Amino acid sequence: MHSTASLDKFDIKILVHLQREGRCSNVELAAAVGLSESPCLLRTKRLQDMGVIRGYGADVALEKLGSHVIVFSEVTLGSHRSQDFRKFEAGAATYREIVECYNISGGYDYLLKIVVPGVAYFQALMERLLDADIGIEKFASRIVLRQPFGPRDHPLTILLTREPEWE
């Protein structure tokens, strides 16, 4: 279990705002969360130093860049010792096409989100993964047909205050 950071309402406001507006200036952030600029900057820096804020990035609209395929692959390993999990994770991490990797419970061991130019590329990638000898026993894949909505901000106010927003 990971240790949790002790955050107050201003820290939560900072995180919520930065999820939506990562490029805002400290002046804009301070005004949005109700702090003066200097304490706001110190709090943001502290959240970065604690590792709560991992970084800032652009939300790229892949559909505007041309053809691509998103695939979710369920992967089952051949054996389940801790070194088998480490071997798979280290091997999978070397493929840029695997953009997310989750070790999960249930009928398989990992759920991978893979982004590739097309189905043929995906098939070749899976063959390379199987040939890489990183412990894959079997896999099942689902090609995304459309994304009705997606990626959303994390529900920080719910997670950190434990209060449902519908009240």
VMD Tcl script that draws the C-alpha trace (Angstrom):
set ca {
  {0.00 0.00 0.00}
  {1.26 3.47 -0.84}
  {1.50 6.14 1.82}
  {-0.88 9.00 1.25}
  {0.02 12.65 1.36}
  {-1.63 14.90 3.91}
  {-3.53 17.46 1.84}
  {-5.82 20.29 2.86}
  {-8.62 21.94 0.90}
  {-6.26 24.35 -0.90}
  {-3.99 21.50 -2.03}
  {-7.05 19.69 -3.39}
  {-8.22 22.84 -5.19}
  {-4.77 23.24 -6.73}
  {-4.76 19.65 -7.97}
  {-8.30 19.86 -9.35}
  {-7.51 23.07 -11.22}
  {-4.18 21.84 -12.58}
  {-5.83 18.69 -13.95}
  {-8.06 20.91 -16.09}
  {-5.66 23.76 -16.78}
  {-2.10 22.45 -16.55}
  {-0.73 25.38 -18.54}
  {-2.17 28.10 -16.31}
  {0.19 30.58 -14.73}
  {0.72 30.72 -10.99}
  {-1.22 34.01 -10.99}
  {-4.21 32.31 -12.63}
  {-3.92 29.29 -10.34}
  {-3.75 31.42 -7.19}
  {-6.86 33.36 -8.22}
  {-8.74 30.15 -9.07}
  {-8.05 28.50 -5.71}
  {-8.33 31.58 -3.50}
  {-4.71 32.00 -2.39}
  {-2.14 34.71 -2.87}
  {0.56 33.95 -5.40}
  {3.49 33.13 -3.12}
  {1.72 30.53 -0.92}
  {0.13 29.03 -4.03}
  {3.54 28.61 -5.67}
  {5.00 27.07 -2.51}
  {2.11 24.60 -2.26}
  {2.42 23.64 -5.94}
  {6.17 23.13 -5.57}
  {5.58 21.01 -2.44}
  {3.06 18.85 -4.32}
  {5.63 18.37 -7.08}
  {8.42 17.55 -4.60}
  {6.15 15.01 -2.87}
  {5.52 13.33 -6.22}
  {1.78 14.04 -6.10}
  {2.15 16.09 -9.28}
  {4.17 13.87 -11.63}
  {4.25 16.21 -14.59}
  {2.36 18.27 -17.12}
  {1.42 17.23 -20.61}
  {-0.75 17.90 -23.63}
  {-3.97 15.99 -24.33}
  {-3.31 15.09 -27.97}
  {-6.33 14.42 -30.22}
  {-5.12 11.33 -32.09}
  {-8.15 11.42 -34.40}
  {-6.84 14.72 -35.81}
  {-3.48 13.15 -36.67}
  {-4.65 10.36 -38.95}
  {-5.46 6.69 -38.81}
  {-4.78 4.75 -35.62}
  {-6.12 1.79 -33.69}
  {-6.50 1.49 -29.92}
  {-6.44 -2.05 -28.56}
  {-6.95 -3.40 -25.06}
  {-5.12 -6.70 -24.57}
  {-5.64 -9.07 -21.68}
  {-2.38 -10.91 -20.96}
  {-1.93 -14.08 -18.91}
  {1.55 -15.11 -17.81}
  {2.78 -18.69 -17.87}
  {3.94 -18.62 -14.25}
  {3.30 -16.32 -11.34}
  {6.47 -15.84 -9.32}
  {7.48 -12.28 -8.51}
  {10.40 -12.46 -10.96}
  {7.93 -13.47 -13.72}
  {5.91 -10.31 -13.14}
  {9.06 -8.17 -13.08}
  {10.32 -9.79 -16.30}
  {7.04 -9.15 -18.09}
  {6.78 -5.54 -16.86}
  {10.37 -4.73 -17.83}
  {9.88 -6.29 -21.27}
  {6.51 -4.65 -21.93}
  {7.87 -1.25 -20.87}
  {10.28 -1.28 -23.81}
  {7.42 -1.06 -26.35}
  {6.31 2.55 -26.91}
  {3.05 1.31 -28.41}
  {1.99 0.01 -24.97}
  {0.81 3.28 -23.45}
  {-0.75 1.87 -20.26}
  {-0.19 -1.34 -18.33}
  {-2.22 -2.58 -15.37}
  {-1.53 -5.64 -13.21}
  {-5.05 -6.73 -12.34}
  {-7.06 -9.35 -10.52}
  {-9.43 -11.76 -12.23}
  {-9.06 -14.12 -15.16}
  {-5.84 -12.66 -16.52}
  {-2.77 -10.89 -15.15}
  {-2.39 -7.66 -17.13}
  {-4.51 -5.25 -19.10}
  {-2.57 -3.33 -21.74}
  {-3.70 -0.28 -23.67}
  {-1.93 -0.30 -27.03}
  {-1.98 2.46 -29.67}
  {-0.79 1.56 -33.17}
  {-1.19 2.79 -36.76}
  {-3.34 -0.18 -37.82}
  {-4.41 -3.79 -37.26}
  {-1.51 -5.28 -39.22}
  {0.92 -3.30 -37.07}
  {-0.84 -4.57 -33.95}
  {-0.58 -8.18 -35.16}
  {3.15 -7.75 -35.80}
  {3.61 -6.15 -32.38}
  {1.90 -9.07 -30.64}
  {4.11 -11.51 -32.53}
  {7.18 -9.56 -31.37}
  {5.88 -9.62 -27.77}
  {5.34 -13.38 -27.90}
  {8.80 -13.91 -29.45}
  {10.40 -11.68 -26.81}
  {10.06 -14.46 -24.22}
  {8.74 -12.20 -21.46}
  {6.42 -14.83 -20.01}
  {3.21 -14.42 -22.00}
  {1.19 -17.64 -22.04}
  {-1.85 -16.25 -23.81}
  {-3.56 -12.99 -24.68}
  {-6.96 -11.79 -25.84}
  {-7.45 -8.43 -27.49}
  {-10.29 -5.99 -28.06}
  {-10.10 -3.32 -30.74}
  {-11.76 -0.04 -29.78}
  {-14.47 0.91 -32.28}
  {-15.18 4.36 -30.84}
  {-14.68 6.34 -27.66}
  {-17.95 8.00 -26.55}
  {-16.04 10.07 -24.00}
  {-12.65 9.91 -22.53}
  {-10.01 10.66 -20.64}
  {-11.46 12.44 -17.69}
  {-9.82 14.13 -14.76}
  {-9.47 11.95 -11.68}
  {-12.38 12.59 -9.24}
  {-10.04 14.13 -6.66}
  {-12.69 15.81 -4.53}
  {-14.47 12.46 -4.13}
  {-11.25 10.50 -3.49}
  {-9.76 12.94 -1.04}
  {-12.81 14.11 0.87}
  {-14.83 10.86 0.64}
  {-17.91 12.98 0.02}
  {-20.14 12.15 -2.94}
  {-20.69 15.11 -5.25}
  {-24.42 14.41 -5.54}
  {-25.13 15.46 -1.96}
}
mol new
graphics top color blue
foreach p $ca { graphics top sphere $p radius 0.5 }
foreach p [lrange $ca 0 end-1] q [lrange $ca 1 end] { graphics top cylinder $p $q radius 0.2 }
display resetview
